[in-house]
Amino acid sequence: MIFKAVGDGRPYPDHGLTTPKQWAEVAPRQVRLDELVTTKRTLDLGNLLSEDSTFYGDLFAHVVQFRGVMYLEDGLHRAVRAALQQRPILHARVLVMD
């Protein structure tokens, strides 16, 4: 099992972080893939295989911790790429909303 669960949608309230500049204020840290619940059920294969998929975006995935559960909001392709490379850890910005 790569992820704790595969979700469909965001079960947490809107956090208001919409721009990369706002997310940049959240310090990155390491998270385990098997602790994450995805918020998307599908993955764009083009993003997964693209060498420059993070060139215009944040280098770190975005995770929201809500009621003790860590939801992978953005960066599913990074997480799957890490799993394919047999890395159990992902660097992500974790916004705590507990």
N, CA, C and O atoms as CSV, one atom per row, in Angstrom:
chain,resi,resn,atom,element,x,y,z
A,1,MET,N,N,0.853,-1.182,0.000
A,1,MET,CA,C,0.000,0.000,0.000
A,1,MET,C,C,0.896,1.241,0.000
A,1,MET,O,O,1.760,1.393,0.863
A,2,ILE,N,N,0.682,2.112,-0.964
A,2,ILE,CA,C,1.483,3.334,-1.053
A,2,ILE,C,C,0.962,4.389,-0.094
A,2,ILE,O,O,1.731,4.980,0.665
A,3,PHE,N,N,-0.354,4.627,-0.126
A,3,PHE,CA,C,-0.975,5.663,0.698
A,3,PHE,C,C,-1.842,5.030,1.778
A,3,PHE,O,O,-2.216,3.861,1.685
A,4,LYS,N,N,-2.152,5.807,2.788
A,4,LYS,CA,C,-3.058,5.344,3.837
A,4,LYS,C,C,-4.432,5.066,3.236
A,4,LYS,O,O,-5.075,4.072,3.574
A,5,ALA,N,N,-4.878,5.949,2.342
A,5,ALA,CA,C,-6.167,5.787,1.663
A,5,ALA,C,C,-6.202,6.674,0.429
A,5,ALA,O,O,-5.425,7.619,0.300
A,6,VAL,N,N,-7.120,6.350,-0.477
A,6,VAL,CA,C,-7.351,7.168,-1.660
A,6,VAL,C,C,-8.700,7.847,-1.481
A,6,VAL,O,O,-9.742,7.193,-1.440
A,7,GLY,N,N,-8.661,9.165,-1.376
A,7,GLY,CA,C,-9.886,9.924,-1.193
A,7,GLY,C,C,-10.340,10.568,-2.487
A,7,GLY,O,O,-9.694,10.438,-3.527
A,8,ASP,N,N,-11.455,11.261,-2.404
A,8,ASP,CA,C,-11.993,11.967,-3.565
A,8,ASP,C,C,-12.592,13.276,-3.071
A,8,ASP,O,O,-13.763,13.327,-2.694
A,9,GLY,N,N,-11.802,14.316,-3.075
A,9,GLY,CA,C,-12.251,15.609,-2.582
A,9,GLY,C,C,-11.576,15.973,-1.274
A,9,GLY,O,O,-10.845,15.179,-0.682
A,10,ARG,N,N,-11.838,17.179,-0.844
A,10,ARG,CA,C,-11.220,17.730,0.370
A,10,ARG,C,C,-12.236,17.736,1.512
A,10,ARG,O,O,-13.186,18.518,1.480
A,11,PRO,N,N,-12.056,16.887,2.512
A,11,PRO,CA,C,-13.019,16.809,3.614
A,11,PRO,C,C,-12.800,17.868,4.702
A,11,PRO,O,O,-13.425,17.804,5.760
A,12,TYR,N,N,-11.949,18.803,4.455
A,12,TYR,CA,C,-11.637,19.845,5.428
A,12,TYR,C,C,-12.138,21.187,4.903
A,12,TYR,O,O,-12.352,21.344,3.700
A,13,PRO,N,N,-12.325,22.158,5.804
A,13,PRO,CA,C,-12.799,23.476,5.359
A,13,PRO,C,C,-11.743,24.202,4.524
A,13,PRO,O,O,-10.557,23.880,4.582
A,14,ASP,N,N,-12.191,25.172,3.758
A,14,ASP,CA,C,-11.280,25.967,2.935
A,14,ASP,C,C,-10.264,26.665,3.827
A,14,ASP,O,O,-10.630,27.301,4.815
A,15,HIS,N,N,-8.999,26.545,3.481
A,15,HIS,CA,C,-7.937,27.142,4.293
A,15,HIS,C,C,-7.488,28.502,3.770
A,15,HIS,O,O,-6.776,29.220,4.472
A,16,GLY,N,N,-7.883,28.870,2.564
A,16,GLY,CA,C,-7.569,30.190,2.040
A,16,GLY,C,C,-6.208,30.327,1.382
A,16,GLY,O,O,-5.889,31.400,0.869
A,17,LEU,N,N,-5.395,29.280,1.379
A,17,LEU,CA,C,-4.089,29.355,0.721
A,17,LEU,C,C,-4.280,28.975,-0.748
A,17,LEU,O,O,-4.559,27.820,-1.069
A,18,THR,N,N,-4.128,29.956,-1.628
A,18,THR,CA,C,-4.370,29.702,-3.047
A,18,THR,C,C,-3.168,29.971,-3.930
A,18,THR,O,O,-3.108,29.471,-5.053
A,19,THR,N,N,-2.213,30.745,-3.453
A,19,THR,CA,C,-1.065,31.094,-4.290
A,19,THR,C,C,0.209,30.417,-3.767
A,19,THR,O,O,0.298,30.089,-2.583
A,20,PRO,N,N,1.185,30.211,-4.643
A,20,PRO,CA,C,2.459,29.651,-4.190
A,20,PRO,C,C,3.119,30.516,-3.109
A,20,PRO,O,O,3.783,29.989,-2.216
A,21,LYS,N,N,2.940,31.831,-3.185
A,21,LYS,CA,C,3.522,32.721,-2.186
A,21,LYS,C,C,2.926,32.451,-0.803
A,21,LYS,O,O,3.645,32.455,0.196
A,22,GLN,N,N,1.617,32.218,-0.744
A,22,GLN,CA,C,0.979,31.910,0.540
A,22,GLN,C,C,1.469,30.568,1.080
A,22,GLN,O,O,1.759,30.448,2.271
A,23,TRP,N,N,1.563,29.564,0.219
A,23,TRP,CA,C,2.045,28.253,0.655
A,23,TRP,C,C,3.515,28.304,1.063
A,23,TRP,O,O,3.949,27.518,1.905
A,24,ALA,N,N,4.284,29.217,0.475
A,24,ALA,CA,C,5.712,29.319,0.798
A,24,ALA,C,C,5.954,29.698,2.255
A,24,ALA,O,O,7.044,29.481,2.783
A,25,GLU,N,N,4.947,30.259,2.897
A,25,GLU,CA,C,5.079,30.616,4.310
A,25,GLU,C,C,4.973,29.400,5.235
A,25,GLU,O,O,5.278,29.496,6.424
A,26,VAL,N,N,4.545,28.266,4.694
A,26,VAL,CA,C,4.454,27.020,5.460
A,26,VAL,C,C,5.758,26.257,5.260
A,26,VAL,O,O,6.100,25.892,4.135
A,27,ALA,N,N,6.477,26.020,6.334
A,27,ALA,CA,C,7.785,25.361,6.241
A,27,ALA,C,C,7.633,23.905,5.798
A,27,ALA,O,O,6.740,23.206,6.276
A,28,PRO,N,N,8.494,23.444,4.892
A,28,PRO,CA,C,8.429,22.044,4.465
A,28,PRO,C,C,9.011,21.106,5.523
A,28,PRO,O,O,9.854,21.489,6.334
A,29,ARG,N,N,8.531,19.877,5.483
A,29,ARG,CA,C,9.063,18.824,6.348
A,29,ARG,C,C,8.845,17.485,5.665
A,29,ARG,O,O,8.172,17.413,4.637
A,30,GLN,N,N,9.394,16.456,6.213
A,30,GLN,CA,C,9.237,15.133,5.640
A,30,GLN,C,C,7.960,14.485,6.164
A,30,GLN,O,O,7.627,14.601,7.344
A,31,VAL,N,N,7.251,13.801,5.266
A,31,VAL,CA,C,6.073,13.026,5.651
A,31,VAL,C,C,6.173,11.653,5.010
A,31,VAL,O,O,6.751,11.503,3.933
A,32,ARG,N,N,5.617,10.667,5.665
A,32,ARG,CA,C,5.616,9.307,5.137
A,32,ARG,C,C,4.443,9.150,4.166
A,32,ARG,O,O,3.337,9.615,4.444
A,33,LEU,N,N,4.683,8.506,3.046
A,33,LEU,CA,C,3.630,8.291,2.069
A,33,LEU,C,C,2.482,7.481,2.654
A,33,LEU,O,O,1.320,7.731,2.333
A,34,ASP,N,N,2.798,6.513,3.508
A,34,ASP,CA,C,1.742,5.650,4.052
A,34,ASP,C,C,0.903,6.333,5.134
A,34,ASP,O,O,0.013,5.707,5.710
A,35,GLU,N,N,1.177,7.606,5.415
A,35,GLU,CA,C,0.364,8.386,6.348
A,35,GLU,C,C,-0.574,9.349,5.605
A,35,GLU,O,O,-1.373,10.046,6.231
A,36,LEU,N,N,-0.474,9.383,4.277
A,36,LEU,CA,C,-1.229,10.348,3.481
A,36,LEU,C,C,-2.517,9.765,2.916
A,36,LEU,O,O,-2.570,8.600,2.520
A,37,VAL,N,N,-3.551,10.595,2.886
A,37,VAL,CA,C,-4.801,10.292,2.194
A,37,VAL,C,C,-4.877,11.248,1.013
A,37,VAL,O,O,-4.793,12.463,1.193
A,38,THR,N,N,-5.034,10.719,-0.180
A,38,THR,CA,C,-5.090,11.585,-1.356
A,38,THR,C,C,-6.438,12.288,-1.433
A,38,THR,O,O,-7.434,11.797,-0.900
A,39,THR,N,N,-6.467,13.432,-2.095
A,39,THR,CA,C,-7.726,14.143,-2.319
A,39,THR,C,C,-8.140,14.044,-3.784
A,39,THR,O,O,-9.149,14.619,-4.194
A,40,LYS,N,N,-7.359,13.314,-4.564
A,40,LYS,CA,C,-7.661,13.095,-5.980
A,40,LYS,C,C,-7.592,11.599,-6.259
A,40,LYS,O,O,-6.718,10.898,-5.748
A,41,ARG,N,N,-8.515,11.129,-7.067
A,41,ARG,CA,C,-8.551,9.705,-7.414
A,41,ARG,C,C,-7.791,9.419,-8.706
A,41,ARG,O,O,-7.450,8.268,-8.980
A,42,THR,N,N,-7.524,10.457,-9.501
A,42,THR,CA,C,-6.870,10.238,-10.787
A,42,THR,C,C,-5.567,11.027,-10.862
A,42,THR,O,O,-5.382,12.027,-10.167
A,43,LEU,N,N,-4.685,10.558,-11.709
A,43,LEU,CA,C,-3.370,11.160,-11.897
A,43,LEU,C,C,-3.166,11.412,-13.381
A,43,LEU,O,O,-3.430,10.535,-14.204
A,44,ASP,N,N,-2.702,12.595,-13.725
A,44,ASP,CA,C,-2.379,12.929,-15.109
A,44,ASP,C,C,-1.010,12.322,-15.423
A,44,ASP,O,O,0.009,12.756,-14.885
A,45,LEU,N,N,-0.999,11.335,-16.284
A,45,LEU,CA,C,0.241,10.641,-16.614
A,45,LEU,C,C,1.285,11.585,-17.201
A,45,LEU,O,O,2.483,11.374,-17.012
A,46,GLY,N,N,0.848,12.612,-17.902
A,46,GLY,CA,C,1.779,13.608,-18.441
A,46,GLY,C,C,2.553,14.309,-17.345
A,46,GLY,O,O,3.750,14.559,-17.492
A,47,ASN,N,N,1.876,14.634,-16.231
A,47,ASN,CA,C,2.565,15.261,-15.098
A,47,ASN,C,C,3.562,14.304,-14.449
A,47,ASN,O,O,4.654,14.707,-14.049
A,48,LEU,N,N,3.177,13.045,-14.351
A,48,LEU,CA,C,4.054,12.060,-13.726
A,48,LEU,C,C,5.335,11.875,-14.520
A,48,LEU,O,O,6.415,11.765,-13.940
A,49,LEU,N,N,5.226,11.840,-15.837
A,49,LEU,CA,C,6.384,11.550,-16.682
A,49,LEU,C,C,7.170,12.779,-17.102
A,49,LEU,O,O,8.272,12.649,-17.636
A,50,SER,N,N,6.630,13.970,-16.874
A,50,SER,CA,C,7.299,15.194,-17.277
A,50,SER,C,C,8.528,15.467,-16.413
A,50,SER,O,O,8.471,15.389,-15.186
A,51,GLU,N,N,9.632,15.785,-17.069
A,51,GLU,CA,C,10.863,16.088,-16.330
A,51,GLU,C,C,10.799,17.443,-15.648
A,51,GLU,O,O,11.488,17.666,-14.652
A,52,ASP,N,N,9.979,18.356,-16.171
A,52,ASP,CA,C,9.913,19.704,-15.612
A,52,ASP,C,C,8.558,19.985,-14.955
A,52,ASP,O,O,8.098,21.127,-14.953
A,53,SER,N,N,7.920,18.959,-14.402
A,53,SER,CA,C,6.565,19.128,-13.870
A,53,SER,C,C,6.510,20.080,-12.677
A,53,SER,O,O,5.442,20.615,-12.379
A,54,THR,N,N,7.621,20.306,-11.992
A,54,THR,CA,C,7.623,21.241,-10.864
A,54,THR,C,C,8.306,22.555,-11.209
A,54,THR,O,O,8.510,23.391,-10.330
A,55,PHE,N,N,8.664,22.751,-12.477
A,55,PHE,CA,C,9.404,23.941,-12.870
A,55,PHE,C,C,8.631,25.225,-12.570
A,55,PHE,O,O,9.213,26.202,-12.098
A,56,TYR,N,N,7.325,25.228,-12.840
A,56,TYR,CA,C,6.539,26.442,-12.645
A,56,TYR,C,C,5.771,26.450,-11.326
A,56,TYR,O,O,5.110,27.438,-11.006
A,57,GLY,N,N,5.846,25.389,-10.573
A,57,GLY,CA,C,5.104,25.313,-9.318
A,57,GLY,C,C,6.020,25.201,-8.122
A,57,GLY,O,O,7.225,25.436,-8.215
A,58,ASP,N,N,5.440,24.843,-7.011
A,58,ASP,CA,C,6.184,24.654,-5.765
A,58,ASP,C,C,6.987,23.361,-5.859
A,58,ASP,O,O,6.513,22.375,-6.422
A,59,LEU,N,N,8.184,23.363,-5.316
A,59,LEU,CA,C,9.001,22.154,-5.302
A,59,LEU,C,C,8.470,21.126,-4.311
A,59,LEU,O,O,8.811,19.946,-4.394
A,60,PHE,N,N,7.640,21.568,-3.380
A,60,PHE,CA,C,7.140,20.700,-2.328
A,60,PHE,C,C,5.651,20.412,-2.530
A,60,PHE,O,O,4.900,21.254,-3.023
A,61,ALA,N,N,5.251,19.224,-2.144
A,61,ALA,CA,C,3.832,18.875,-2.166
A,61,ALA,C,C,3.119,19.675,-1.076
A,61,ALA,O,O,3.751,20.174,-0.144
A,62,HIS,N,N,1.794,19.789,-1.204
A,62,HIS,CA,C,0.992,20.499,-0.210
A,62,HIS,C,C,0.113,19.497,0.520
A,62,HIS,O,O,-0.651,18.755,-0.097
A,63,VAL,N,N,0.230,19.487,1.845
A,63,VAL,CA,C,-0.518,18.567,2.695
A,63,VAL,C,C,-1.288,19.375,3.717
A,63,VAL,O,O,-0.773,20.353,4.259
A,64,VAL,N,N,-2.524,18.968,3.982
A,64,VAL,CA,C,-3.334,19.595,5.017
A,64,VAL,C,C,-3.606,18.553,6.091
A,64,VAL,O,O,-4.171,17.494,5.818
A,65,GLN,N,N,-3.197,18.867,7.315
A,65,GLN,CA,C,-3.484,17.980,8.433
A,65,GLN,C,C,-4.748,18.484,9.115
A,65,GLN,O,O,-4.781,19.597,9.641
A,66,PHE,N,N,-5.793,17.650,9.100
A,66,PHE,CA,C,-7.095,18.025,9.645
A,66,PHE,C,C,-7.625,16.869,10.484
A,66,PHE,O,O,-7.789,15.754,9.989
A,67,ARG,N,N,-7.889,17.142,11.745
A,67,ARG,CA,C,-8.399,16.132,12.684
A,67,ARG,C,C,-7.500,14.904,12.730
A,67,ARG,O,O,-7.973,13.769,12.775
A,68,GLY,N,N,-6.203,15.153,12.716
A,68,GLY,CA,C,-5.232,14.075,12.842
A,68,GLY,C,C,-4.936,13.305,11.572
A,68,GLY,O,O,-4.098,12.403,11.582
A,69,VAL,N,N,-5.601,13.639,10.483
A,69,VAL,CA,C,-5.381,12.949,9.208
A,69,VAL,C,C,-4.642,13.890,8.267
A,69,VAL,O,O,-4.949,15.080,8.194
A,70,MET,N,N,-3.664,13.344,7.548
A,70,MET,CA,C,-2.872,14.145,6.614
A,70,MET,C,C,-3.369,13.907,5.192
A,70,MET,O,O,-3.283,12.795,4.670
A,71,TYR,N,N,-3.896,14.978,4.568
A,71,TYR,CA,C,-4.460,14.912,3.227
A,71,TYR,C,C,-3.495,15.519,2.215
A,71,TYR,O,O,-3.047,16.653,2.385
A,72,LEU,N,N,-3.181,14.780,1.181
A,72,LEU,CA,C,-2.307,15.256,0.107
A,72,LEU,C,C,-3.149,16.084,-0.855
A,72,LEU,O,O,-3.856,15.538,-1.702
A,73,GLU,N,N,-3.072,17.390,-0.722
A,73,GLU,CA,C,-3.889,18.293,-1.528
A,73,GLU,C,C,-3.289,18.527,-2.908
A,73,GLU,O,O,-4.011,18.541,-3.905
A,74,ASP,N,N,-1.996,18.707,-2.971
A,74,ASP,CA,C,-1.328,18.979,-4.244
A,74,ASP,C,C,0.012,18.267,-4.243
A,74,ASP,O,O,0.746,18.313,-3.256
A,75,GLY,N,N,0.331,17.608,-5.347
A,75,GLY,CA,C,1.612,16.924,-5.452
A,75,GLY,C,C,1.475,15.414,-5.574
A,75,GLY,O,O,2.397,14.671,-5.239
A,76,LEU,N,N,0.319,14.963,-6.056
A,76,LEU,CA,C,0.117,13.524,-6.210
A,76,LEU,C,C,1.176,12.917,-7.129
A,76,LEU,O,O,1.669,11.820,-6.868
A,77,HIS,N,N,1.526,13.624,-8.202
A,77,HIS,CA,C,2.549,13.100,-9.112
A,77,HIS,C,C,3.900,12.990,-8.420
A,77,HIS,O,O,4.655,12.059,-8.699
A,78,ARG,N,N,4.223,13.923,-7.522
A,78,ARG,CA,C,5.488,13.834,-6.772
A,78,ARG,C,C,5.481,12.611,-5.852
A,78,ARG,O,O,6.480,11.902,-5.735
A,79,ALA,N,N,4.349,12.378,-5.208
A,79,ALA,CA,C,4.230,11.255,-4.279
A,79,ALA,C,C,4.336,9.923,-5.013
A,79,ALA,O,O,5.019,9.012,-4.545
A,80,VAL,N,N,3.669,9.804,-6.154
A,80,VAL,CA,C,3.739,8.562,-6.920
A,80,VAL,C,C,5.148,8.357,-7.466
A,80,VAL,O,O,5.661,7.238,-7.477
A,81,ARG,N,N,5.762,9.432,-7.912
A,81,ARG,CA,C,7.147,9.337,-8.393
A,81,ARG,C,C,8.075,8.855,-7.275
A,81,ARG,O,O,8.949,8.022,-7.514
A,82,ALA,N,N,7.889,9.372,-6.062
A,82,ALA,CA,C,8.701,8.921,-4.924
A,82,ALA,C,C,8.472,7.438,-4.658
A,82,ALA,O,O,9.423,6.699,-4.405
A,83,ALA,N,N,7.223,7.001,-4.714
A,83,ALA,CA,C,6.916,5.587,-4.483
A,83,ALA,C,C,7.548,4.702,-5.547
A,83,ALA,O,O,8.067,3.630,-5.233
A,84,LEU,N,N,7.509,5.140,-6.806
A,84,LEU,CA,C,8.120,4.364,-7.879
A,84,LEU,C,C,9.630,4.250,-7.713
A,84,LEU,O,O,10.241,3.286,-8.175
A,85,GLN,N,N,10.223,5.229,-7.058
A,85,GLN,CA,C,11.663,5.206,-6.790
A,85,GLN,C,C,11.963,4.547,-5.445
A,85,GLN,O,O,13.091,4.602,-4.955
A,86,GLN,N,N,10.940,3.924,-4.854
A,86,GLN,CA,C,11.035,3.201,-3.585
A,86,GLN,C,C,11.484,4.089,-2.429
A,86,GLN,O,O,12.217,3.657,-1.539
A,87,ARG,N,N,11.025,5.340,-2.465
A,87,ARG,CA,C,11.279,6.266,-1.367
A,87,ARG,C,C,9.991,6.402,-0.553
A,87,ARG,O,O,8.978,6.844,-1.097
A,88,PRO,N,N,9.996,6.041,0.719
A,88,PRO,CA,C,8.779,6.105,1.537
A,88,PRO,C,C,8.477,7.500,2.080
A,88,PRO,O,O,7.438,7.712,2.705
A,89,ILE,N,N,9.374,8.444,1.844
A,89,ILE,CA,C,9.268,9.794,2.408
A,89,ILE,C,C,9.071,10.816,1.289
A,89,ILE,O,O,9.627,10.685,0.198
A,90,LEU,N,N,8.261,11.841,1.588
A,90,LEU,CA,C,8.018,12.936,0.656
A,90,LEU,C,C,8.243,14.242,1.410
A,90,LEU,O,O,7.844,14.364,2.568
A,91,HIS,N,N,8.874,15.212,0.770
A,91,HIS,CA,C,9.018,16.536,1.365
A,91,HIS,C,C,7.775,17.350,1.011
A,91,HIS,O,O,7.430,17.487,-0.162
A,92,ALA,N,N,7.116,17.880,2.015
A,92,ALA,CA,C,5.852,18.584,1.782
A,92,ALA,C,C,5.702,19.741,2.753
A,92,ALA,O,O,6.276,19.747,3.842
A,93,ARG,N,N,4.919,20.713,2.332
A,93,ARG,CA,C,4.496,21.799,3.224
A,93,ARG,C,C,3.218,21.301,3.898
A,93,ARG,O,O,2.240,20.977,3.225
A,94,VAL,N,N,3.233,21.242,5.220
A,94,VAL,CA,C,2.098,20.694,5.957
A,94,VAL,C,C,1.391,21.803,6.710
A,94,VAL,O,O,1.950,22.384,7.640
A,95,LEU,N,N,0.160,22.098,6.309
A,95,LEU,CA,C,-0.676,23.092,6.978
A,95,LEU,C,C,-1.522,22.358,8.008
A,95,LEU,O,O,-2.309,21.479,7.655
A,96,VAL,N,N,-1.367,22.709,9.268
A,96,VAL,CA,C,-2.109,22.054,10.345
A,96,VAL,C,C,-3.372,22.855,10.628
A,96,VAL,O,O,-3.306,24.040,10.955
A,97,MET,N,N,-4.532,22.196,10.500
A,97,MET,CA,C,-5.814,22.849,10.723
A,97,MET,C,C,-6.575,22.222,11.893
A,97,MET,O,O,-7.774,22.467,12.031
A,98,ASP,N,N,-5.933,21.439,12.721
A,98,ASP,CA,C,-6.605,20.766,13.846
A,98,ASP,C,C,-7.200,21.734,14.828
A,98,ASP,O,O,-7.795,21.318,15.822
